[in-house]
Amino acid sequence: MIYRHHKIRNLIRQLADENSRQAGVTLLLALLVLSAILSIAFSITTILFIEVRSSNDLIKTEPAIYGANAIGEEAIFNIKRHTCDAGNCAYTTQFNNKVIASAPVKTSTTTPIFQDRIPAGGSFNTANTYVFYNAIAGTSSTTGSSYGKVSISYLDTGNLGGNNLIIYLCEFNPSLPVDPTGQTVFSYHSVACSDPADSSHLQAPGNLPYWIQTAYSLTPTASVNFNLDPTKQQTLLLYNPNSVNIYVKIQTFDADGVTPKGLPYVGQTAVDINVSNAAVGRKVRVTVPNSSN
């Protein structure tokens, strides 16, 4: 009887332990399921908040864009008609008590990283031309450019194949005269950068080469860097003799060769307009051709 009693008690303990373990597993599974549901709920809530905020910003964007475009129209009129200078322009700064616009900022240079298309079938005489001069000083005909470096890179569009981009880089002293006869000491033999074969310009007492690099072929995905003399001016000519367009990225740097600096606009003025509406900001850049008319 004692043996049977112990056996029954052990069996009861075993059953109790099994029930306890099963209850623990059930609790753990319940916690895991609840955690998964909460994670999904939080994820959906986050997405919804982002979408709601984006929709709200989209509603605020329209008046901001209209405000920027309106001030852009004013900037174009002021520059084309010479109605005012940077110090006395009266721009519209408020629209329906909602949109506040900061004063337009004029600039004579592009962004430090400038992208451009080089059309197919080009030649030296039809090359894309980029001039380097001190645009801020306003003395482009007499002083150095203050540029120290330029970098040209391909922008791969997937259709370049084995095409080459032809690069000419010309550097000259803007204060020296041109004397085709060679009678003037320290004078150039021809107009700077006008002749790709013109590599020797000073008749006496020495040599003044224009070209830093002539006909440099830039293969796809490659890039090339040129160090510049900031006391001189430079002209970069790019042409594409191939049958497909080529796209490039041009990066320019200040006299130290490190500080990013944009390319000068030629015959143009850029106006940057920043407009905000209820904390939503929009920027418009207007490039205006300079004209005396």
PLY file of the C-alpha trace (Angstrom):
ply
format ascii 1.0
element vertex 293
property float x
property float y
property float z
element edge 292
property int vertex1
property int vertex2
end_header
0.00 0.00 0.00
2.83 2.41 0.85
4.52 1.68 -2.49
1.29 2.28 -4.38
0.75 5.55 -2.49
4.22 6.83 -3.45
3.67 5.78 -7.04
0.37 7.68 -7.24
1.94 10.77 -5.64
4.84 10.73 -8.11
2.42 10.40 -10.99
0.47 13.41 -9.72
3.70 15.44 -9.46
4.68 14.49 -13.00
1.31 15.56 -14.32
1.55 18.84 -12.41
5.05 19.52 -13.80
3.88 18.82 -17.36
0.90 21.13 -16.92
3.20 23.83 -15.53
5.60 23.54 -18.48
2.73 23.66 -20.96
1.36 26.76 -19.25
4.80 28.42 -19.50
5.04 27.62 -23.21
1.55 28.96 -23.79
2.40 32.19 -21.95
5.61 32.59 -23.95
3.74 32.05 -27.23
1.11 34.57 -26.17
3.80 37.14 -25.39
5.49 36.56 -28.75
2.21 36.95 -30.62
1.39 40.15 -28.72
4.87 41.54 -29.44
4.48 40.83 -33.15
1.06 42.50 -33.22
2.41 45.56 -31.38
5.37 45.80 -33.78
3.06 45.68 -36.79
0.75 48.25 -35.20
3.65 50.64 -34.45
5.01 50.21 -37.98
1.64 50.98 -39.54
1.23 53.98 -37.22
4.67 55.33 -38.19
3.86 54.98 -41.88
0.53 56.70 -41.38
2.15 59.60 -39.52
4.71 60.02 -42.33
1.98 59.97 -44.97
-0.14 62.46 -43.06
2.84 64.79 -42.63
3.76 64.46 -46.31
0.21 65.23 -47.35
0.19 68.26 -45.07
3.52 69.47 -46.51
2.19 68.95 -50.02
-0.72 71.26 -49.27
1.70 73.92 -48.01
4.05 73.47 -50.98
1.75 74.97 -53.63
1.64 78.51 -52.18
5.37 78.36 -51.48
6.11 77.51 -55.12
3.72 80.21 -56.37
5.43 82.72 -54.08
8.90 81.76 -55.30
7.84 81.94 -58.95
6.23 85.33 -58.44
9.39 86.77 -56.92
11.37 85.13 -59.72
9.29 87.08 -62.23
10.09 90.28 -60.35
13.79 89.42 -60.36
13.78 88.80 -64.12
12.05 92.13 -64.74
14.42 94.05 -62.46
17.56 92.58 -64.04
16.41 92.75 -67.67
15.11 96.32 -67.34
17.84 97.55 -64.95
15.18 99.02 -62.71
17.21 98.66 -59.54
20.40 97.29 -58.12
20.87 94.76 -55.31
20.50 97.44 -52.64
17.26 99.15 -53.56
14.98 96.50 -55.06
11.54 96.33 -53.43
10.40 92.74 -53.86
7.04 91.35 -52.84
7.70 89.55 -49.57
4.27 88.45 -48.44
1.33 86.68 -50.08
-2.06 86.52 -48.30
-0.32 86.78 -44.92
0.98 83.23 -45.42
4.04 83.01 -47.59
7.16 84.82 -46.44
10.03 85.17 -48.91
13.59 86.20 -48.10
15.23 88.76 -50.37
16.50 87.24 -53.64
20.23 86.60 -53.72
22.13 87.39 -56.91
25.10 85.29 -57.85
27.54 85.30 -60.73
28.69 81.70 -60.36
27.10 78.29 -60.68
27.02 75.67 -57.94
30.48 74.10 -57.27
29.36 70.86 -58.97
28.08 71.74 -62.43
26.58 69.19 -64.83
26.29 69.76 -68.56
25.53 68.02 -71.86
28.17 67.92 -74.58
26.28 67.56 -77.89
27.28 64.89 -80.39
29.16 65.75 -83.58
31.13 68.66 -82.09
34.48 70.15 -83.06
36.98 72.59 -81.59
35.11 75.54 -83.11
31.76 74.38 -81.67
33.06 73.21 -78.30
31.24 73.94 -75.06
33.28 76.81 -73.61
33.68 77.56 -69.91
35.63 80.65 -68.90
37.36 81.13 -65.54
37.60 84.68 -64.23
37.01 86.58 -61.02
33.28 87.11 -61.44
32.82 88.73 -58.04
35.53 91.35 -58.57
33.93 92.38 -61.85
37.34 92.86 -63.50
37.33 89.86 -65.79
39.54 91.47 -68.43
42.51 92.38 -66.25
42.88 90.13 -63.20
43.54 86.48 -62.49
40.70 84.01 -62.13
41.51 83.00 -58.52
40.74 79.37 -59.46
43.19 76.67 -58.39
41.77 73.43 -59.75
39.17 71.96 -62.10
37.95 68.37 -62.36
36.02 66.90 -65.31
34.22 63.56 -65.01
31.94 61.48 -67.20
28.36 60.92 -66.12
27.68 57.39 -67.27
24.33 57.09 -69.08
24.88 53.55 -70.28
25.27 54.40 -73.97
28.79 55.76 -74.11
30.56 52.67 -75.41
34.11 53.54 -76.43
33.41 57.24 -77.05
35.91 59.88 -76.01
35.39 63.42 -74.81
38.00 65.85 -76.15
39.28 68.40 -73.64
41.28 71.57 -74.28
42.40 73.67 -71.30
43.87 77.09 -72.00
45.63 79.35 -69.49
46.79 82.89 -70.23
47.76 86.19 -68.66
44.86 88.61 -69.27
47.07 91.69 -68.91
49.39 90.83 -71.82
48.64 92.29 -75.27
48.27 90.46 -78.58
50.77 91.27 -81.32
50.50 88.92 -84.32
53.70 90.36 -85.81
55.69 89.45 -82.73
57.30 92.86 -82.46
56.11 93.55 -78.92
58.09 91.91 -76.15
55.94 89.80 -73.82
52.93 89.74 -76.10
50.76 86.91 -77.37
50.86 85.93 -81.00
47.10 85.33 -81.25
43.92 85.76 -79.27
44.06 83.42 -76.29
42.57 79.96 -76.80
41.51 80.68 -80.40
43.84 78.25 -82.17
44.25 74.63 -81.00
47.60 74.40 -82.80
48.97 77.63 -81.34
51.43 76.52 -78.67
54.17 79.14 -78.96
53.11 82.77 -78.74
55.90 84.99 -77.54
58.32 85.83 -80.33
60.98 87.24 -78.03
62.58 86.77 -75.59
60.88 83.49 -74.67
57.80 81.29 -74.78
54.29 81.86 -73.43
52.20 78.74 -74.07
48.45 79.06 -73.84
47.57 75.43 -73.44
47.97 73.50 -70.19
46.55 70.48 -71.97
45.58 70.02 -75.58
43.19 67.37 -76.93
43.01 65.29 -73.77
40.76 62.26 -74.45
38.60 61.34 -71.48
37.31 57.77 -71.71
33.97 56.69 -70.17
33.74 56.57 -66.35
37.12 58.33 -66.09
37.92 61.76 -64.66
40.77 64.22 -65.03
42.07 66.98 -62.74
43.96 70.12 -63.79
45.82 72.44 -61.42
45.37 76.10 -62.35
47.38 79.28 -61.79
45.05 81.64 -59.85
46.96 84.68 -61.15
45.96 83.83 -64.74
42.69 83.23 -66.54
41.60 79.92 -68.04
39.22 78.64 -70.68
37.95 75.07 -70.76
36.73 73.70 -74.09
34.91 70.37 -74.34
33.71 68.80 -77.54
32.28 65.47 -78.52
33.04 64.10 -82.01
30.90 61.00 -81.45
27.36 60.19 -82.53
25.81 60.20 -79.03
25.56 62.98 -76.46
27.96 62.91 -73.54
27.16 64.23 -70.07
29.85 65.55 -67.75
30.32 66.79 -64.21
32.61 69.79 -63.79
33.93 70.63 -60.32
35.87 73.82 -59.68
37.90 74.90 -56.67
39.26 78.12 -55.23
42.91 79.22 -55.35
43.80 76.74 -52.60
42.62 73.85 -54.81
40.39 72.56 -51.99
37.53 74.99 -51.35
34.60 74.33 -53.77
33.77 77.22 -56.09
31.27 77.51 -58.91
31.93 78.34 -62.55
31.32 81.96 -63.61
28.20 82.64 -65.62
28.90 84.15 -69.02
26.47 86.91 -69.84
24.04 85.73 -67.19
22.97 86.48 -63.64
21.48 83.86 -61.35
18.94 84.79 -58.69
18.20 82.39 -55.83
14.76 82.78 -54.22
14.01 80.96 -50.96
10.38 80.88 -49.83
8.82 79.24 -46.78
5.18 78.60 -46.00
4.34 77.15 -42.57
7.86 75.69 -42.21
7.84 74.20 -45.72
10.67 75.72 -47.75
11.07 75.84 -51.52
13.97 77.24 -53.54
13.87 78.51 -57.12
16.93 79.60 -59.13
16.28 81.95 -62.03
19.07 82.42 -64.59
18.64 85.70 -66.43
20.57 86.63 -69.60
22.14 90.05 -69.17
20.98 92.61 -71.70
21.38 96.30 -72.28
17.86 96.47 -73.74
0 1
1 2
2 3
3 4
4 5
5 6
6 7
7 8
8 9
9 10
10 11
11 12
12 13
13 14
14 15
15 16
16 17
17 18
18 19
19 20
20 21
21 22
22 23
23 24
24 25
25 26
26 27
27 28
28 29
29 30
30 31
31 32
32 33
33 34
34 35
35 36
36 37
37 38
38 39
39 40
40 41
41 42
42 43
43 44
44 45
45 46
46 47
47 48
48 49
49 50
50 51
51 52
52 53
53 54
54 55
55 56
56 57
57 58
58 59
59 60
60 61
61 62
62 63
63 64
64 65
65 66
66 67
67 68
68 69
69 70
70 71
71 72
72 73
73 74
74 75
75 76
76 77
77 78
78 79
79 80
80 81
81 82
82 83
83 84
84 85
85 86
86 87
87 88
88 89
89 90
90 91
91 92
92 93
93 94
94 95
95 96
96 97
97 98
98 99
99 100
100 101
101 102
102 103
103 104
104 105
105 106
106 107
107 108
108 109
109 110
110 111
111 112
112 113
113 114
114 115
115 116
116 117
117 118
118 119
119 120
120 121
121 122
122 123
123 124
124 125
125 126
126 127
127 128
128 129
129 130
130 131
131 132
132 133
133 134
134 135
135 136
136 137
137 138
138 139
139 140
140 141
141 142
142 143
143 144
144 145
145 146
146 147
147 148
148 149
149 150
150 151
151 152
152 153
153 154
154 155
155 156
156 157
157 158
158 159
159 160
160 161
161 162
162 163
163 164
164 165
165 166
166 167
167 168
168 169
169 170
170 171
171 172
172 173
173 174
174 175
175 176
176 177
177 178
178 179
179 180
180 181
181 182
182 183
183 184
184 185
185 186
186 187
187 188
188 189
189 190
190 191
191 192
192 193
193 194
194 195
195 196
196 197
197 198
198 199
199 200
200 201
201 202
202 203
203 204
204 205
205 206
206 207
207 208
208 209
209 210
210 211
211 212
212 213
213 214
214 215
215 216
216 217
217 218
218 219
219 220
220 221
221 222
222 223
223 224
224 225
225 226
226 227
227 228
228 229
229 230
230 231
231 232
232 233
233 234
234 235
235 236
236 237
237 238
238 239
239 240
240 241
241 242
242 243
243 244
244 245
245 246
246 247
247 248
248 249
249 250
250 251
251 252
252 253
253 254
254 255
255 256
256 257
257 258
258 259
259 260
260 261
261 262
262 263
263 264
264 265
265 266
266 267
267 268
268 269
269 270
270 271
271 272
272 273
273 274
274 275
275 276
276 277
277 278
278 279
279 280
280 281
281 282
282 283
283 284
284 285
285 286
286 287
287 288
288 289
289 290
290 291
291 292
